[in-house]
């Protein structure tokens, strides 16, 4: 997103982004990012579109209650970028890709190579709390989906009864 902005505007906006991302209140952080996107829409529509595109994803761990060092670690794309670069380095000498299976094998080989570079997760002590929060979130979404499905089913089965009943 910052690449869509002039150099002079980047430090201020970087600070506002970081301030929103640092908030523990998901709704408040989302509101701040939306306000920022609305402000950018007038002067830098490309930056605003880029911010809106990834708005929810940038706050993925916030509603799960992840805080501190683990939040900072999970918010970083560095581990993924490092692994991708290792896969590229490992497979760069392949001149002819013969099949999709060959591509998958070389990707797996690169990922295994990258595995040796991985370190322990900063904030790993809170991983158990994160696992519980994810399980709770998944269970809540399943319950909500079940309620929605049941309400649609109830409406669908109730209509013929209503139509068949004498008025």
C-alpha positions as CSV (number, residue, x, y, z in Angstrom):
1,X,0.0,0.0,0.0
2,X,2.8,2.4,0.9
3,X,4.2,1.9,-2.6
4,X,1.2,3.8,-4.0
5,X,2.2,6.9,-2.0
6,X,4.8,9.7,-2.4
7,X,7.9,9.3,-0.2
8,X,7.0,12.3,1.8
9,X,3.6,10.8,2.9
10,X,4.9,7.3,3.8
11,X,6.2,7.9,7.4
12,X,3.0,9.5,8.6
13,X,0.8,6.8,7.1
14,X,3.1,4.0,8.2
15,X,2.7,5.3,11.8
16,X,-1.1,5.4,11.5
17,X,-1.2,1.9,10.1
18,X,1.0,0.6,12.9
19,X,-1.1,2.4,15.5
20,X,-4.3,0.8,14.2
21,X,-2.6,-2.7,14.0
22,X,-1.4,-2.3,17.5
23,X,-4.9,-1.9,19.0
24,X,-6.3,-4.9,20.8
25,X,-9.9,-3.8,20.0
26,X,-10.7,-5.4,16.6
27,X,-13.6,-3.1,15.8
28,X,-11.8,0.1,16.7
29,X,-8.7,-1.0,14.7
30,X,-11.0,-1.8,11.7
31,X,-12.7,1.6,12.0
32,X,-9.3,3.4,12.1
33,X,-8.2,1.6,9.0
34,X,-11.5,2.4,7.2
35,X,-11.2,6.0,8.1
36,X,-7.6,6.0,6.7
37,X,-8.8,4.4,3.5
38,X,-11.6,7.0,3.1
39,X,-9.0,9.8,3.6
40,X,-6.7,8.3,1.0
41,X,-9.5,7.8,-1.5
42,X,-9.5,11.4,-2.4
43,X,-5.7,12.0,-2.9
44,X,-4.4,8.5,-3.5
45,X,-7.1,6.1,-4.8
46,X,-4.6,3.3,-5.6
47,X,-3.4,3.3,-2.0
48,X,-6.9,3.4,-0.7
49,X,-7.9,0.4,-2.9
50,X,-4.8,-1.5,-1.7
51,X,-5.6,-0.9,1.9
52,X,-9.3,-1.9,1.5
53,X,-8.3,-5.0,-0.4
54,X,-6.4,-6.5,2.6
55,X,-8.3,-4.7,5.4
56,X,-9.7,-7.7,7.2
57,X,-6.7,-9.9,6.7
58,X,-4.4,-7.5,8.4
59,X,-6.3,-7.9,11.6
60,X,-6.9,-11.6,11.5
61,X,-5.3,-12.4,14.9
62,X,-6.8,-9.4,16.7
63,X,-10.3,-10.9,17.4
64,X,-8.7,-14.1,18.7
65,X,-7.1,-12.2,21.6
66,X,-3.5,-12.7,20.5
67,X,-1.3,-10.1,22.1
68,X,2.3,-9.1,22.5
69,X,5.2,-10.9,20.9
70,X,3.1,-13.6,19.4
71,X,0.8,-11.1,17.7
72,X,3.9,-9.3,16.3
73,X,5.3,-12.6,15.0
74,X,2.1,-13.7,13.4
75,X,1.5,-10.3,11.8
76,X,4.9,-10.5,10.0
77,X,5.2,-12.0,6.5
78,X,8.9,-12.5,6.9
79,X,8.8,-16.3,7.5
80,X,6.6,-16.8,4.4
81,X,8.8,-14.6,2.3
82,X,11.9,-16.3,3.5
83,X,10.5,-19.8,2.7
84,X,9.3,-18.6,-0.8
85,X,12.8,-17.2,-1.5
86,X,14.4,-20.5,-0.5
87,X,12.0,-22.4,-2.8
88,X,13.0,-20.1,-5.6
89,X,16.7,-20.6,-4.9
90,X,16.4,-24.4,-4.8
91,X,14.4,-24.6,-8.0
92,X,16.1,-21.9,-10.0
93,X,18.3,-24.3,-12.0
94,X,15.3,-26.3,-13.4
95,X,15.1,-25.4,-17.0
96,X,12.1,-27.4,-18.2
97,X,9.2,-28.0,-16.0
98,X,7.7,-31.3,-17.3
99,X,4.6,-31.6,-15.2
100,X,2.6,-30.2,-12.2
101,X,3.9,-33.1,-10.1
102,X,7.5,-32.1,-10.9
103,X,6.7,-28.5,-9.7
104,X,5.2,-29.8,-6.5
105,X,8.2,-32.0,-5.8
106,X,10.6,-29.1,-6.3
107,X,8.5,-26.9,-4.1
108,X,8.4,-29.5,-1.4
109,X,12.2,-29.9,-1.7
110,X,12.6,-26.1,-1.3
111,X,10.3,-26.1,1.7
112,X,12.2,-28.9,3.4
113,X,15.4,-26.9,2.8
114,X,13.8,-23.8,4.3
115,X,12.7,-25.8,7.3
116,X,16.3,-25.9,8.5
117,X,16.3,-22.0,8.7
118,X,13.2,-21.7,10.8
119,X,13.7,-20.7,14.4
120,X,11.3,-21.0,17.3
121,X,8.3,-18.7,17.2
122,X,8.8,-15.5,19.2
123,X,5.9,-15.6,21.7
124,X,5.6,-19.4,21.4
125,X,4.5,-19.5,25.1
126,X,1.1,-18.1,24.0
127,X,0.5,-20.7,21.2
128,X,-1.7,-22.8,23.5
129,X,-3.9,-19.8,24.1
130,X,-4.1,-19.2,20.4
131,X,-5.1,-22.8,19.7
132,X,-8.0,-22.5,22.3
133,X,-9.1,-19.2,20.8
134,X,-9.1,-20.6,17.2
135,X,-11.1,-23.7,18.4
136,X,-13.6,-21.4,20.2
137,X,-13.9,-19.2,17.0
138,X,-14.4,-22.2,14.8
139,X,-17.1,-23.7,17.1
140,X,-18.9,-20.3,17.2
141,X,-18.9,-20.1,13.4
142,X,-20.2,-23.7,13.2
143,X,-23.0,-22.9,15.7
144,X,-23.9,-19.8,13.7
145,X,-23.9,-21.7,10.4
146,X,-26.1,-24.4,12.0
147,X,-28.6,-21.8,13.3
148,X,-28.8,-20.2,9.8
149,X,-29.2,-23.6,8.1
150,X,-31.9,-24.7,10.6
151,X,-33.8,-21.4,10.2
152,X,-33.8,-21.8,6.5
153,X,-34.9,-25.4,6.8
154,X,-37.6,-24.4,9.2
155,X,-38.9,-21.7,6.9
156,X,-38.9,-24.1,4.0
157,X,-40.8,-26.9,5.8
158,X,-43.2,-24.5,7.5
159,X,-44.5,-23.0,4.3
160,X,-46.3,-26.1,3.0
161,X,-48.0,-26.5,6.4
162,X,-49.2,-23.0,6.4
163,X,-50.5,-23.3,2.8
164,X,-52.3,-26.6,3.7
165,X,-54.0,-25.3,6.9
166,X,-57.5,-23.9,6.6
167,X,-57.8,-20.2,6.9
